[in-house]
Amino acid sequence: MRLHRLEVAAFGPYARREIVDFDALGADGLFLLHGDTGAGKTTLLDAVAFALFGAVPGARGQVKRLRCDVADPDTATEVALELSVQGHRLRVVRSPEYQRPKRRGQGYTTQQATASLAWVGEVPHGQPAEGITRIDEVSRTVQRLLGMNAEQFFQVVLLPQGEFARFLRADTTEREQLLERLFGTERFADAERWFRELRTERGRELERRKQSMREWLARLAQVAREEPPDDAGNAWVAALKERAAGVAAAAREEDREASAARESADATLQERRTAAERVRRVRSAHQRLAALEEQAGERTKWAAELAAARRASTVTGLAAEADRQTERLERAERSEVAARTALVAAGFEEPDSPVTVLRERAGSWREEAGALAGLVGEAEQQQRDRNRLRDLVETATYATAQATAISEKLQGLPERAKELRLQRDQAAEAEAKLDGVRLRESDLTSALADATGLPGLEAAVGDAADVERAATDAHQSAKAALLDLRERRLAGMAAELAAGLGDGSPCPVCGSGEHPAPATATADSVGEAEETAAAERERAAEERRGTAFTARHEAEAKLAAVRDRLRGQTAELLDEQLTAVRGELAQLADLAGRKAKLAASVAAAEAEHDELMAERARSERDAGAAEEQRRALSERVEERAQRLDVARGRFADVGERREHLVALVGALDELAEARASRAAAKERLDQQLAAVRDAARQAGFDTVEDALSAARTEARVGELEQTLSDAEKAAAAARAVLAEPELAGVSPDEVVDLEPAGLAAEQARVRAETAVAASRAAVQREQEMDSLAQRFAADLAALAPAEEEFAELDALTDVVNGRGQNVRRMSLRSYVLAARLEEVAAAATIRLRSMSQGRYSFVHSDAAGSRGTRGGLGLDVLDDYSGAVRPAKTLSGGESFLASLSLALGLADVVAAETGGALLDTLFVDEGFGTLDGQTLDVVMDVLDELRAGGRVVGLVSHVEELRQRIPTRLRVRKAREGSTIELEGGLTAA
């Protein structure tokens, strides 16, 4: 991957469009982004990252606020990057989401994020010639071409020194998180999780098996009705089966004996019941015949009554119809009287006139009422129009009064709206000031906290200095003691060598096999163990001295930072200022809080004014329209009143006169109809009475009254017929029973006793049913016992292999997850990461030894941590000067920078190789050079020069002035192409 050109507009501190030509900058393979702190050096790296991935590294990416605050509203925020990767040249353009002022009206609107990718030159196979415009497609294409994601790119190409300094001093967990992101070991974490989930699943399955065994034992115990022993197994189950089989056999034998006894008792009882039933039937037949003989006289009377009722049935129907005709005649006579009374009441003076006269008079008056029907409608409309006239007068009066009242309300409304608008503007101004006052409050609060903690920081600096002096003295004492011991050991080295001589063995100094006068040890001789112990005490003292030095340096730095922020302000002065600012903030917040309510009041006042104006206009229009309608309607009412006065005659109005005529016509028609109906009913009644008399004579009765007295209801006739028929059937049935052969010789006085036989049969039945139930229960228990025993034996046989399999899986899962028999406490994922970290340490050591002139090397450790914590990710430093392995935390500031840079470069090489990514032809190193002395800076620059081998371009980001002297100058700000240094001043840059 090689960068060619970068363009930024309204991005970060860059308000205008700025261009960086990387081809010109990287002509020598090494260039510098130089400028004061805050000039915008790192923003250019953020722009590169944003163009590729739509995100910026580190904490800056969490803010998501990329637009320049001072950019022109019409200048769009945009980043364009042109680069080559895998033989293809492309141009990526991105714009983030941000808020811009609305082009119409007040407020802000959201400008949506956009992205595009265009191919420069030849289009790759399978890619659209017009490029890509979807944000997600652009990100996927860039990641596929680079072979790494955003997190890996930030670590490999934009080397962040601060993060690698933290990586050096991090614990196992933090180091593991970073390495996981870079090397993508999620599949190994998935494997660990798969083992854990499989163990959980198999554990649950094993527990289900054990629970099944417990359930089978419980069911066996329930069937056997006994508690299972603690060691219940196949032997106990076999004993249960044997006992159940014996109980079932005894129950079946009892069932056979009880069944035979029941059959014998039932047969005896049935014989007694048959004899008793025969006696009962004979006795019942004799009793029935005797009863029928006693009722013979009554049956003769019933037969005569039934015959007379059947003859009278032909007369009763005709007599009933004559009664109905009589009722119709009476109703017709009553209707005629009522109709005559109604006609007289209506004012007709000749109610006894013939029917023809009545019908003629009704027809004449009906025609007259029809002629008045049209005028009735006009009379009703006349009344409605008069009511309408009154309504129009009231409407005109009300509308005129309403317009006058509205005019009075409109007089004071403009002044009130003006006052509300003034108050609303004051609230808006207070709201605009709130952010500034809140910022002042926040600054003063932080400053007051600094001023309050200043004495503590000063005391901490003094304490740290005291600790450092004590540590320095202790270290110097330990070092002096070590040197003294070494001198004493050297002085007694001859005696130490002589102690190892033996007869015939060569001397390690002269080679002679004879030792005439070997040296002897003196009282103050020192051995190797004492020297080693002294060296260990000196090293520990040096570590404490370094720790004390670092603590004192950090305390002084904190104190200097706080004093710089305070700039001489005291806590009392800051407290007074904070109190005043908070008072002002409360006033502004209270006033700003009323802005919405005041704005609503202004809008309501303006709306009320418009509404009142419209209502007054409507009231004036309504008054004029009502008066015009009243004049037109009044003329029509007067003309119609003249016609209606002629038509109504002596009545109150036309409708009353028509109603009178209609009532007379109705009364006349009703009386005529009633007289005709009465005459027809009288004729039909006379005919029906003659028919009834003829029917009575034909039925054999002297008079109609004799026939009606002999008549009976249908229910009584049916009852007589049924009674006579039942008597005949009962006599025949009783004679038939006595004639049966099996009843021959049976006396009705014979007595049969059933109680002894019934008692014996009941006892036999109870015994048999009890035996059957016991036999069925015993057999069922035996069968259930056999079934449960088979299932228990099968589950018991399958449980042992499952337990062995789970034990093996449990041990393997513990090993994979860094527990159990895993003595190093390393999980599978940690093991893989440890191998990657070992590769990183080897790659980083090459550069670290070069930059530290052979003094330091990285040492990877896979030992378990303290207190049994996970290991595998230990990273220390080997100091060749002392031959000791030191924690990375003991390195000085400059040494930490060298170690961090070496680690970053080594990790970049390993990650690039691991991900199979494109060749990284462009690399950026961000800050950290200010901690190096001149000699070390030369060594670092030599290493960076080596990175340029093969055409790689290295960009340095720093404010260190000395770097400007070391990198040849051919390009500067706002000048032609003169060198390879970019100077950033006040957030402005040029290419």
BAFI-914147 format. One record per residue (C-alpha): x, y, z. Coordinates in steps of 0.1 Angstrom, whole numbers, padded with zeros to 4 digits, always signed. Layout:
N
XYZ;...
***
This chain:
991
+0000+0000+0000;+0014+0034-0010;-0003+0068-0004;-0002+0094-0032;-0024+0123-0023;-0046+0135+0006;-0072+0163+0005;-0091+0176+0036;-0118+0203+0037;-0135+0216+0069;-0120+0186+0087;-0106+0189+0123;-0086+0222+0125;-0086+0227+0087;-0112+0252+0077;-0103+0254+0040;-0093+0227+0015;-0058+0215+0021;-0037+0191+0000;-0008+0168+0009;+0012+0153-0020;+0028+0121-0005;+0045+0114-0038;+0066+0146-0034;+0071+0141+0003;+0082+0105+0000;+0107+0111-0028;+0136+0103-0003;+0116+0076+0015;+0115+0097+0048;+0095+0128+0056;+0084+0148+0086;+0051+0163+0097;+0063+0191+0119;+0045+0218+0139;+0037+0231+0173;+0015+0212+0197;-0021+0213+0185;-0012+0224+0150;-0030+0194+0135;-0003+0169+0127;-0021+0139+0140;-0053+0151+0123;-0037+0143+0089;-0033+0107+0101;-0069+0107+0113;-0079+0119+0078;-0061+0089+0062;-0078+0065+0086;-0112+0081+0081;-0109+0080+0043;-0101+0043+0044;-0124+0030+0072;-0148+0058+0081;-0133+0060+0116;-0104+0076+0134;-0081+0058+0159;-0080+0060+0197;-0102+0082+0219;-0107+0107+0191;-0129+0082+0173;-0153+0080+0203;-0162+0117+0201;-0175+0115+0165;-0170+0152+0160;-0149+0157+0129;-0162+0189+0113;-0142+0221+0117;-0161+0245+0140;-0148+0276+0122;-0154+0264+0086;-0177+0283+0063;-0213+0268+0064;-0212+0263+0026;-0179+0243+0028;-0187+0206+0030;-0166+0184+0053;-0148+0160+0031;-0116+0138+0030;-0102+0124-0003;-0074+0099-0004;-0056+0086-0035;-0036+0054-0030;-0022+0023-0047;-0028-0012-0033;-0022-0046-0049;-0014-0031-0082;-0046-0010-0084;-0049+0028-0080;-0080+0041-0064;-0095+0073-0050;-0117+0072-0018;-0138+0102-0008;-0158+0103+0024;-0179+0128+0043;-0190+0123+0079;-0225+0130+0093;-0226+0165+0108;-0250+0194+0116;-0252+0224+0092;-0274+0255+0093;-0306+0253+0074;-0306+0271+0041;-0342+0284+0048;-0353+0294+0083;-0336+0290+0116;-0319+0260+0132;-0298+0231+0119;-0303+0201+0098;-0283+0168+0096;-0260+0163+0066;-0259+0126+0060;-0226+0107+0057;-0214+0097+0022;-0187+0076+0007;-0174+0068-0028;-0146+0047-0044;-0134+0054-0079;-0108+0034-0098;-0079+0055-0113;-0068+0038-0145;-0076+0001-0151;-0107-0012-0134;-0101-0046-0115;-0120-0076-0128;-0155-0080-0114;-0157-0043-0102;-0181-0018-0116;-0164+0008-0139;-0185+0036-0124;-0171+0029-0089;-0189+0023-0056;-0211+0047-0037;-0226+0026-0008;-0208+0032+0025;-0207-0004+0035;-0195-0016+0001;-0167+0010+0001;-0156-0002+0036;-0157-0039+0026;-0137-0033-0006;-0110-0013+0012;-0106-0039+0039;-0104-0067+0013;-0077-0049-0006;-0056-0040+0024;-0061-0074+0040;-0067-0059+0075;-0094-0042+0094;-0094-0007+0109;-0080-0019+0143;-0051-0037+0127;-0044-0008+0103;-0042+0016+0132;-0016-0006+0149;+0004-0015+0118;+0005+0016+0097;-0002+0045+0122;+0022+0034+0150;+0008+0049+0182;+0037+0051+0206;+0016+0058+0237;-0005+0027+0233;+0027+0005+0230;+0042+0021+0260;+0010+0010+0279;+0013-0024+0262;+0048-0028+0277;+0036-0022+0312;+0002-0039+0308;-0009-0070+0327;-0019-0103+0311;-0055-0094+0306;-0049-0060+0288;-0021-0075+0267;-0044-0104+0257;-0072-0080+0246;-0049-0061+0222;-0033-0092+0207;-0068-0107+0202;-0078-0077+0181;-0047-0078+0160;-0043-0115+0154;-0080-0124+0152;-0080-0154+0176;-0117-0155+0179;-0118-0190+0165;-0097-0203+0194;-0120-0185+0218;-0149-0201+0200;-0131-0235+0205;-0128-0228+0242;-0164-0218+0244;-0174-0249+0224;-0156-0272+0249;-0173-0254+0278;-0207-0255+0262;-0202-0292+0252;-0192-0300+0288;-0222-0282+0301;-0245-0300+0277;-0229-0334+0284;-0230-0327+0322;-0267-0319+0319;-0272-0351+0299;-0253-0372+0325;-0273-0356+0353;-0305-0365+0334;-0293-0401+0332;-0286-0401+0369;-0319-0385+0376;-0335-0412+0354;-0319-0439+0375;-0332-0423+0406;-0367-0421+0391;-0366-0458+0381;-0355-0467+0416;-0383-0446+0430;-0409-0462+0407;-0397-0497+0416;-0399-0489+0453;-0434-0474+0448;-0446-0506+0430;-0429-0529+0455;-0442-0507+0484;-0408-0506+0502;-0380-0482+0506;-0349-0489+0484;-0316-0495+0502;-0286-0471+0498;-0268-0496+0475;-0298-0506+0455;-0289-0524+0423;-0297-0554+0401;-0297-0578+0431;-0323-0558+0449;-0344-0555+0417;-0342-0594+0412;-0354-0600+0447;-0384-0577+0441;-0393-0595+0409;-0392-0629+0427;-0414-0617+0455;-0439-0602+0430;-0441-0634+0410;-0449-0655+0442;-0477-0630+0452;-0492-0632+0417;-0493-0670+0417;-0511-0672+0451;-0536-0645+0439;-0545-0664+0407;-0552-0696+0427;-0576-0678+0451;-0593-0662+0421;-0601-0697+0406;-0616-0711+0439;-0637-0679+0446;-0651-0680+0410;-0663-0717+0414;-0680-0709+0447;-0698-0679+0432;-0712-0699+0403;-0727-0726+0426;-0743-0699+0449;-0757-0681+0419;-0773-0713+0404;-0791-0720+0437;-0804-0684+0440;-0817-0685+0404;-0837-0717+0410;-0854-0701+0441;-0862-0669+0422;-0878-0688+0393;-0902-0707+0417;-0911-0674+0435;-0918-0657+0401;-0943-0684+0390;-0962-0681+0423;-0963-0643+0419;-0977-0645+0383;-1005-0670+0392;-1015-0650+0422;-1016-0617+0402;-1037-0632+0374;-1064-0644+0398;-1065-0610+0415;-1069-0592+0382;-1099-0613+0371;-1117-0608+0404;-1113-0570+0401;-1127-0570+0365;-1158-0590+0376;-1166-0563+0402;-1165-0535+0375;-1189-0551+0350;-1219-0528+0359;-1199-0496+0355;-1185-0507+0321;-1221-0511+0308;-1229-0475+0317;-1197-0463+0301;-1206-0481+0268;-1240-0463+0267;-1225-0429+0274;-1199-0434+0246;-1226-0444+0220;-1247-0412+0228;-1217-0389+0226;-1207-0404+0192;-1243-0396+0178;-1243-0360+0193;-1209-0352+0177;-1226-0342+0143;-1248-0316+0161;-1221-0299+0183;-1200-0286+0154;-1230-0269+0138;-1242-0255+0172;-1207-0240+0178;-1208-0222+0144;-1242-0208+0153;-1228-0193+0185;-1200-0177+0165;-1225-0161+0141;-1245-0148+0170;-1213-0131+0184;-1206-0115+0149;-1241-0100+0148;-1238-0085+0183;-1204-0069+0173;-1219-0055+0141;-1248-0039+0161;-1224-0023+0186;-1203-0009+0158;-1234+0006+0142;-1244+0024+0174;-1208+0037+0179;-1206+0050+0143;-1240+0068+0146;-1229+0084+0179;-1196+0096+0163;-1215+0111+0133;-1238+0131+0155;-1209+0143+0175;-1192+0155+0143;-1223+0178+0136;-1243+0157+0111;-1281+0163+0118;-1296+0133+0098;-1278+0102+0112;-1308+0078+0103;-1307+0085+0066;-1304+0055+0043;-1270+0041+0034;-1271+0056-0001;-1277+0091+0012;-1249+0088+0037;-1225+0077+0009;-1235+0106-0014;-1229+0132+0013;-1195+0117+0022;-1184+0119-0015;-1193+0156-0017;-1174+0166+0014;-1144+0144+0004;-1140+0165-0028;-1141+0197-0009;-1114+0185+0016;-1092+0175-0013;-1094+0210-0027;-1082+0225+0006;-1051+0201+0008;-1029+0224-0012;-1037+0254+0010;-1028+0234+0041;-0992+0232+0029;-0992+0270+0023;-1005+0276+0058;-0977+0255+0073;-0951+0274+0052;-0967+0306+0063;-0960+0298+0099;-0924+0287+0092;-0918+0319+0073;-0931+0340+0102;-0907+0321+0126;-0879+0327+0101;-0886+0364+0102;-0882+0365+0139;-0849+0345+0137;-0835+0369+0110;-0842+0399+0132;-0824+0382+0162;-0795+0372+0140;-0790+0407+0126;-0791+0422+0161;-0767+0396+0176;-0742+0400+0147;-0741+0438+0151;-0734+0435+0188;-0707+0409+0183;-0689+0431+0158;-0689+0460+0183;-0676+0437+0211;-0647+0424+0189;-0637+0459+0180;-0633+0468+0217;-0612+0436+0223;-0588+0445+0194;-0579+0479+0209;-0553+0466+0235;-0540+0434+0218;-0511+0449+0197;-0494+0464+0228;-0496+0431+0247;-0481+0412+0217;-0452+0437+0215;-0444+0433+0252;-0444+0395+0248;-0421+0396+0218;-0396+0418+0238;-0396+0392+0267;-0391+0363+0242;-0361+0380+0226;-0346+0385+0261;-0350+0348+0269;-0334+0338+0236;-0304+0360+0243;-0301+0344+0277;-0302+0309+0262;-0274+0319+0237;-0252+0330+0267;-0258+0298+0287;-0232+0276+0269;-0204+0302+0275;-0213+0307+0312;-0215+0269+0317;-0181+0265+0302;-0168+0292+0325;-0184+0274+0355;-0168+0241+0344;-0134+0258+0340;-0136+0275+0374;-0148+0242+0391;-0118+0224+0377;-0095+0252+0387;-0109+0253+0422;-0104+0216+0425;-0068+0220+0414;-0062+0249+0439;-0078+0228+0467;-0055+0198+0459;-0024+0220+0455;-0011+0216+0491;-0015+0178+0488;+0005+0177+0456;+0033+0199+0472;+0034+0175+0501;+0035+0145+0478;+0065+0160+0459;+0083+0165+0492;+0075+0130+0503;+0086+0116+0470;+0119+0135+0472;+0125+0121+0506;+0118+0086+0495;+0141+0090+0465;+0170+0103+0487;+0166+0074+0510;+0165+0050+0481;+0195+0066+0465;+0215+0063+0498;+0204+0027+0502;+0214+0019+0466;+0248+0035+0470;+0254+0016+0502;+0244-0016+0486;+0267-0009+0456;+0296+0000+0478;+0291-0033+0498;+0290-0052+0465;+0323-0036+0453;+0340-0043+0486;+0329-0080+0484;+0342-0083+0449;+0376-0069+0458;+0378-0093+0488;+0369-0122+0466;+0395-0113+0440;+0420-0110+0468;+0412-0146+0480;+0407-0161+0445;+0440-0182+0449;+0426-0199+0480;+0393-0205+0462;+0411-0221+0433;+0434-0241+0457;+0403-0255+0474;+0394-0274+0442;+0429-0290+0437;+0435-0327+0443;+0465-0350+0441;+0474-0357+0405;+0448-0332+0391;+0463-0304+0369;+0463-0268+0383;+0439-0246+0363;+0465-0218+0364;+0499-0234+0356;+0488-0269+0346;+0511-0287+0369;+0500-0319+0386;+0520-0311+0417;+0509-0287+0444;+0537-0281+0469;+0522-0250+0486;+0485-0244+0479;+0471-0211+0492;+0448-0211+0522;+0417-0190+0529;+0420-0162+0553;+0394-0150+0579;+0379-0123+0556;+0377-0145+0524;+0344-0141+0504;+0327-0169+0484;+0306-0168+0453;+0273-0172+0473;+0280-0141+0493;+0289-0121+0462;+0257-0132+0445;+0235-0123+0475;+0252-0088+0476;+0246-0084+0439;+0209-0093+0443;+0206-0067+0472;+0222-0041+0450;+0198-0049+0421;+0168-0047+0444;+0180-0014+0458;+0185-0001+0422;+0149-0010+0413;+0136+0008+0444;+0157+0038+0434;+0143+0038+0399;+0107+0034+0413;+0113+0063+0437;+0128+0084+0408;+0098+0077+0386;+0073+0085+0415;+0091+0118+0423;+0092+0127+0386;+0054+0120+0382;+0046+0140+0414;+0066+0170+0401;+0049+0167+0367;+0014+0167+0383;+0024+0197+0405;+0038+0217+0376;+0007+0209+0355;-0016+0221+0382;+0004+0253+0388;+0004+0260+0351;-0034+0257+0349;-0039+0279+0380;-0016+0307+0368;-0012+0321+0403;-0050+0321+0412;-0058+0313+0448;-0086+0291+0460;-0104+0320+0476;-0104+0341+0444;-0116+0311+0424;-0144+0304+0449;-0156+0340+0447;-0155+0339+0409;-0173+0305+0408;-0201+0318+0432;-0206+0349+0409;-0207+0327+0378;-0232+0303+0393;-0255+0331+0403;-0253+0345+0367;-0259+0309+0354;-0290+0305+0376;-0305+0339+0364;-0298+0330+0327;-0312+0295+0331;-0344+0308+0347;-0348+0334+0319;-0339+0309+0292;-0364+0284+0307;-0392+0308+0299;-0383+0311+0263;-0406+0283+0250;-0435+0296+0271;-0430+0332+0259;-0427+0320+0223;-0460+0302+0226;-0476+0333+0242;-0464+0355+0213;-0478+0330+0188;-0510+0328+0207;-0514+0366+0208;-0507+0369+0171;-0531+0341+0163;-0558+0357+0186;-0554+0390+0167;-0559+0373+0133;-0588+0353+0146;-0606+0384+0161;-0602+0403+0128;-0617+0374+0109;-0646+0371+0134;-0654+0408+0132;-0656+0406+0094;-0678+0375+0096;-0702+0392+0121;-0706+0423+0098;-0713+0401+0068;-0738+0380+0088;-0757+0412+0100;-0761+0425+0064;-0772+0392+0050;-0798+0387+0077;-0814+0421+0071;-0816+0415+0033;-0833+0382+0038;-0858+0397+0062;-0871+0423+0037;-0876+0397+0009;-0894+0372+0032;-0917+0398+0047;-0933+0406+0013;-0941+0369+0006;-0957+0365+0040;-0982+0394+0035;-0993+0382+0000;-0999+0346+0012;-1019+0358+0043;-1047+0372+0021;-1054+0339+0002;-1055+0319+0034;-1080+0342+0052;-1106+0335+0024;-1101+0297+0025;-1104+0292+0062;-1140+0305+0065;-1153+0304+0101;-1124+0282+0113;-1092+0293+0129;-1072+0283+0098;-1074+0262+0066;-1060+0231+0083;-1087+0231+0109;-1115+0234+0083;-1100+0205+0062;-1097+0184+0093;-1134+0190+0101;-1144+0179+0066;-1122+0148+0067;-1137+0138+0101;-1173+0141+0087;-1164+0120+0057;-1149+0093+0079;-1179+0092+0103;-1203+0089+0073;-1183+0060+0057;-1180+0042+0090;-1218+0044+0097;-1227+0031+0062;-1202+0003+0065;-1215-0007+0100;-1252-0009+0088;-1243-0031+0059;-1222-0055+0080;-1251-0058+0106;-1277-0068+0079;-1253-0095+0065;-1246-0110+0099;-1284-0113+0107;-1290-0132+0075;-1261-0157+0081;-1273-0164+0117;-1308-0174+0106;-1295-0199+0081;-1271-0215+0107;-1299-0220+0133;-1321-0239+0108;-1292-0263+0099;-1286-0271+0137;-1323-0281+0142;-1322-0304+0111;-1290-0322+0124;-1305-0329+0159;-1336-0346+0144;-1314-0367+0121;-1292-0378+0151;-1322-0392+0170;-1327-0363+0195;-1360-0346+0201;-1345-0311+0206;-1311-0294+0201;-1307-0291+0238;-1310-0330+0242;-1282-0334+0216;-1259-0309+0233;-1264-0325+0267;-1254-0359+0254;-1222-0345+0237;-1188-0352+0254;-1154-0337+0249;-1128-0355+0228;-1107-0362+0259;-1137-0378+0277;-1145-0399+0246;-1109-0411+0244;-1109-0419+0281;-1141-0440+0278;-1127-0459+0248;-1094-0465+0265;-1110-0477+0298;-1132-0503+0280;-1103-0515+0258;-1080-0519+0288;-1105-0540+0307;-1109-0564+0278;-1071-0567+0273;-1065-0572+0311;-1090-0601+0312;-1076-0617+0282;-1040-0614+0295;-1049-0629+0329;-1066-0659+0313;-1036-0664+0290;-1012-0665+0320;-1033-0691+0338;-1033-0712+0306;-0994-0714+0304;-0981-0750+0307;-0952-0741+0332;-0978-0726+0356;-1000-0757+0357;-1003-0771+0392;-0989-0738+0408;-1011-0727+0437;-1015-0689+0444;-1012-0697+0481;-0977-0712+0479;-0947-0694+0497;-0910-0694+0485;-0882-0681+0509;-0853-0663+0489;-0834-0647+0518;-0810-0676+0527;-0800-0682+0491;-0796-0645+0484;-0773-0640+0514;-0751-0670+0504;-0749-0656+0468;-0739-0621+0480;-0711-0635+0502;-0698-0656+0473;-0699-0625+0450;-0679-0604+0474;-0653-0631+0478;-0650-0635+0440;-0647-0598+0433;-0621-0594+0460;-0601-0623+0446;-0603-0609+0410;-0591-0575+0421;-0563-0589+0441;-0553-0612+0412;-0553-0584+0387;-0533-0561+0409;-0507-0588+0416;-0503-0596+0379;-0502-0560+0370;-0476-0553+0397;-0456-0583+0384;-0457-0571+0348;-0449-0535+0358;-0420-0548+0380;-0406-0567+0350;-0408-0537+0327;-0392-0513+0352;-0365-0538+0360;-0356-0541+0323;-0354-0503+0318;-0334-0499+0350;-0309-0525+0339;-0305-0509+0305;-0300-0474+0319;-0276-0487+0346;-0255-0504+0319;-0254-0471+0298;-0245-0449+0328;-0209-0461+0334;-0196-0453+0298;-0213-0419+0300;-0196-0411+0333;-0162-0421+0319;-0168-0400+0287;-0178-0369+0308;-0148-0372+0331;-0125-0373+0300;-0143-0343+0285;-0143-0324+0318;-0105-0328+0321;-0099-0318+0285;-0121-0287+0288;-0102-0276+0319;-0069-0280+0300;-0082-0261+0270;-0094-0233+0293;-0062-0231+0314;-0073-0250+0345;-0070-0285+0359;-0039-0303+0347;-0027-0273+0328;+0003-0264+0349;+0010-0232+0330;-0026-0220+0335;-0027-0211+0298;-0059-0214+0278;-0059-0224+0241;-0063-0188+0231;-0036-0177+0254;-0013-0204+0240;-0018-0191+0205;-0014-0155+0215;+0018-0165+0234;+0032-0179+0202;+0023-0147+0183;+0038-0126+0211;+0070-0147+0210;+0072-0139+0172;+0066-0102+0180;+0093-0102+0207;+0118-0118+0183;+0110-0093+0155;+0111-0064+0179;+0144-0075+0196;+0163-0070+0163;+0154-0033+0162;+0156-0028+0200;+0192-0042+0201;+0201-0019+0172;+0186+0012+0188;+0200+0004+0223;+0234-0004+0209;+0231-0040+0219;+0221-0035+0255;+0184-0045+0256;+0165-0075+0242;+0128-0085+0247;+0123-0117+0267;+0090-0136+0264;+0078-0157+0293;+0051-0184+0293;+0052-0190+0330;+0020-0189+0351;+0013-0156+0369;+0014-0150+0407;-0013-0167+0428;-0022-0191+0401;-0033-0165+0375;-0030-0172+0338;+0004-0170+0322;+0019-0171+0287;+0019-0133+0279;+0048-0121+0300;+0071-0096+0283;+0103-0084+0301;+0136-0068+0290;+0171-0084+0292;+0197-0059+0302;+0231-0072+0288;+0250-0047+0309;+0239-0065+0341;+0229-0098+0326;+0195-0095+0345;+0160-0097+0331;+0141-0065+0341;+0104-0056+0340;+0096-0031+0312;+0083-0007+0339;+0119+0000+0351;+0129+0015+0317;+0135+0053+0316;+0114+0076+0294;+0138+0074+0264;+0143+0037+0268;+0106+0032+0270;+0102+0051+0237;+0129+0029+0220;+0112-0003+0234;+0077+0010+0223;+0089+0019+0188;+0107-0015+0184;+0076-0033+0196;+0054-0013+0173;+0076-0020+0143;+0080-0057+0152;+0042-0061+0157;+0036-0043+0123;+0058-0069+0105;+0042-0099+0123;+0006-0086+0118;+0012-0078+0081;+0026-0113+0076;-0002-0129+0097;-0031-0112+0079;-0016-0118+0044;-0022-0081+0038;-0009-0060+0010;+0027-0048+0011;+0029-0017+0034;+0049+0008+0014;+0038+0038+0036;+0043+0039+0074;+0037+0066+0100;+0054+0070+0134;+0036+0094+0157;+0055+0115+0184;+0078+0103+0212;+0111+0116+0198;+0114+0143+0224;+0125+0118+0250;+0157+0109+0231;+0192+0123+0235;+0212+0132+0204;+0232+0100+0202;+0202+0078+0206;+0182+0098+0181;+0210+0091+0156;+0206+0054+0162;+0168+0056+0158;+0171+0075+0126;+0195+0048+0113;+0168+0022+0120;+0141+0043+0103;+0164+0047+0073;+0166+0009+0071;+0128+0008+0068;+0131+0027+0035;+0148-0003+0019;+0128-0017-0010;+0109+0016-0016;+0091+0019+0017;+0081+0055+0027;+0083+0065+0064;+0065+0095+0078;+0074+0110+0111;+0050+0131+0132;+0068+0153+0158;+0073+0188+0171;+0110+0181+0179;+0131+0209+0163;+0162+0187+0159;+0143+0164+0135;+0140+0194+0111;+0178+0196+0109;+0182+0159+0104;+0158+0154+0075;+0168+0172+0043;+0145+0202+0036;+0130+0203+0001;+0094+0213+0008;+0079+0238+0033;+0046+0254+0040;+0032+0278+0014;+0064+0274-0007;+0072+0255-0039;+0086+0220-0038;+0119+0226-0019;+0121+0198+0006;+0104+0170+0024;+0093+0187+0056;+0057+0198+0062;+0053+0227+0087;+0019+0231+0103;+0012+0266+0117;-0021+0275+0133;-0039+0246+0118;-0030+0254+0082;-0010+0233+0058;+0001+0233+0022;+0015+0208-0002;
***
